[in-house]
Amino acid sequence: MKKTKLIDSDGFRRTVNRLAHEVVESNKGGENIVVVGIRTRGDILARRIAGKIEEIEGHPVKVGTLDITLYRDDLRGKLDQPELHSTEILFDIAGKFIVLVDDVLFTGRTVRAALNALMDIGRPARIELLVLVDRGHRELPIKADFAGKNVPTSIKQEVKVLMEEVDGEDGVFLIDND
């Protein structure tokens, strides 16, 4: 197994900072923005992005966590008893500009599940997708509005995102499983 570092901790910090600035620029400020992260690493990244937007704009940004377990199309066959977590969106999303956050965009199936889950909660004005890494290999017509890094990969490779809050360090690695 070969492991290549794609983003170190300084690069991770800079990427989060750049992505937050891109969101603010694209939305002409942060007034109507709410940030929703897909559990587990997407919600951690969402909190960081929201914190940076707050620093830039000088006002609080609402942050939520979305559990998509029951919306996945691959539940059957993988898990007999899926592990459910809670969705924590404690604000009305109707009419809001949602920045949906995940760590890695791969086939697009996780994002599709997240979109379905969000639409069951309310009717936002717009949903934009922010990912730390876009690795390609889409199975659905889904594209990130904001991507920290585009990394062409083979289907056999894996992109591993480490985050200080869970892993003790920030970083992104490309893992060759050959």
C-alpha positions in Angstrom: 0.0 0.0 0.0 1.4 3.4 -1.1 0.3 6.5 0.7 0.9 10.0 -0.9 0.2 13.2 1.0 -1.9 15.6 -1.1 -2.6 18.3 1.4 -0.7 18.9 4.7 -2.0 20.7 7.7 -1.0 24.2 6.5 -2.5 23.5 3.1 -5.7 22.2 4.8 -6.0 25.5 6.7 -5.4 27.5 3.5 -7.9 25.5 1.6 -10.6 26.0 4.2 -9.9 29.7 4.2 -10.1 29.9 0.4 -13.3 27.9 0.2 -15.0 30.2 2.8 -13.9 33.3 0.8 -15.3 31.7 -2.4 -18.7 31.0 -0.8 -18.9 34.6 0.5 -17.9 36.0 -2.9 -20.3 33.7 -4.8 -23.2 34.7 -2.5 -22.3 38.4 -2.4 -21.9 38.2 1.4 -23.0 35.7 4.0 -26.4 37.1 5.0 -28.7 34.3 3.9 -26.2 31.4 4.0 -26.6 28.3 6.2 -24.0 25.6 6.2 -25.0 21.9 6.4 -22.4 19.1 6.7 -22.9 15.5 5.8 -22.0 13.4 8.8 -19.1 12.6 9.8 -16.2 14.5 8.3 -18.5 16.8 6.2 -20.1 18.2 9.4 -16.7 18.9 10.9 -15.6 20.7 7.7 -18.9 22.6 7.7 -18.2 24.0 11.2 -14.8 25.2 10.0 -16.2 26.8 6.9 -19.0 28.5 8.9 -16.4 29.7 11.4 -14.4 31.3 8.6 -17.4 32.9 7.0 -18.3 34.4 10.4 -14.8 35.8 10.6 -15.0 37.3 7.1 -18.6 38.7 7.4 -18.7 39.5 11.2 -22.0 37.8 12.0 -23.0 34.2 13.0 -23.6 31.5 10.4 -26.0 28.7 11.2 -24.6 25.2 10.9 -26.4 21.9 10.7 -25.5 18.2 10.5 -27.2 15.9 8.1 -27.4 12.1 8.6 -28.1 10.4 5.2 -28.0 6.8 6.4 -31.7 6.0 5.6 -31.5 7.8 2.2 -28.6 5.8 0.9 -29.3 3.5 -2.1 -26.7 1.0 -1.1 -28.1 0.1 2.3 -29.4 -3.3 1.2 -26.6 -5.8 1.0 -24.1 -3.7 3.0 -25.6 -3.5 6.4 -28.2 -5.5 8.2 -28.7 -2.9 10.8 -27.5 0.5 9.7 -26.0 2.7 12.4 -28.2 5.8 12.6 -27.1 9.2 13.9 -29.2 12.2 14.3 -29.7 15.0 11.8 -29.2 18.3 13.7 -30.7 21.1 11.7 -32.2 23.3 14.3 -33.3 26.1 12.0 -35.7 26.6 9.1 -34.0 26.0 5.8 -36.9 27.4 3.7 -35.7 30.2 1.5 -32.1 29.9 2.6 -29.0 29.5 0.6 -27.6 26.1 1.8 -23.9 25.3 1.4 -23.9 21.5 1.6 -20.5 20.2 2.7 -18.7 16.9 2.4 -15.1 15.8 2.5 -14.8 13.8 -0.7 -16.9 13.8 -3.9 -16.7 10.5 -5.6 -19.7 8.8 -7.4 -22.2 11.4 -6.3 -24.5 9.0 -4.5 -23.9 10.5 -1.1 -24.7 13.9 -2.4 -27.9 12.6 -4.0 -28.9 11.1 -0.7 -28.2 14.4 1.1 -30.3 16.3 -1.4 -33.2 14.0 -0.9 -32.8 14.3 2.9 -32.7 18.2 2.7 -35.8 18.3 0.5 -37.7 16.3 3.1 -36.8 18.9 5.7 -37.7 22.0 3.8 -37.5 24.0 0.5 -34.3 26.1 0.3 -33.9 28.8 -2.2 -30.6 27.2 -3.4 -28.2 24.5 -2.5 -24.5 24.7 -3.4 -22.1 21.8 -2.9 -18.7 22.4 -1.3 -16.2 19.5 -1.1 -12.6 19.4 0.1 -11.6 16.9 -2.6 -13.3 16.0 -5.9 -11.8 12.7 -7.1 -14.0 12.1 -10.2 -15.7 8.8 -11.2 -19.2 10.3 -11.1 -22.2 7.9 -11.5 -24.7 10.7 -11.2 -24.8 14.1 -12.8 -23.5 16.0 -9.7 -20.8 18.7 -9.7 -19.3 20.6 -6.8 -19.8 24.4 -6.8 -16.7 24.7 -4.6 -13.8 22.2 -4.5 -10.7 22.5 -2.5 -8.7 20.2 -4.7 -9.5 18.2 -7.9 -7.6 14.9 -7.8 -7.7 12.5 -10.7 -7.8 9.0 -9.3 -8.1 5.4 -10.4 -11.1 3.5 -9.2 -8.9 1.4 -7.1 -7.3 4.3 -5.2 -8.8 5.8 -2.1 -8.7 9.4 -0.8 -8.4 9.6 2.9 -9.2 12.9 4.7 -7.8 13.3 8.3 -9.2 15.9 10.6 -7.8 17.2 13.8 -11.1 16.7 15.7 -11.2 12.9 15.0 -7.8 11.9 13.8 -5.5 14.2 15.7 -4.1 15.9 12.5 -5.3 17.5 9.3 -4.3 16.1 6.0 -5.4 14.5 2.8 -3.8 11.3 1.5 -4.1 9.3 -1.7 -3.8 5.6 -1.0 -2.9 3.1 -3.7 -4.3 -0.3 -2.7 -2.4 -2.2 -5.4 
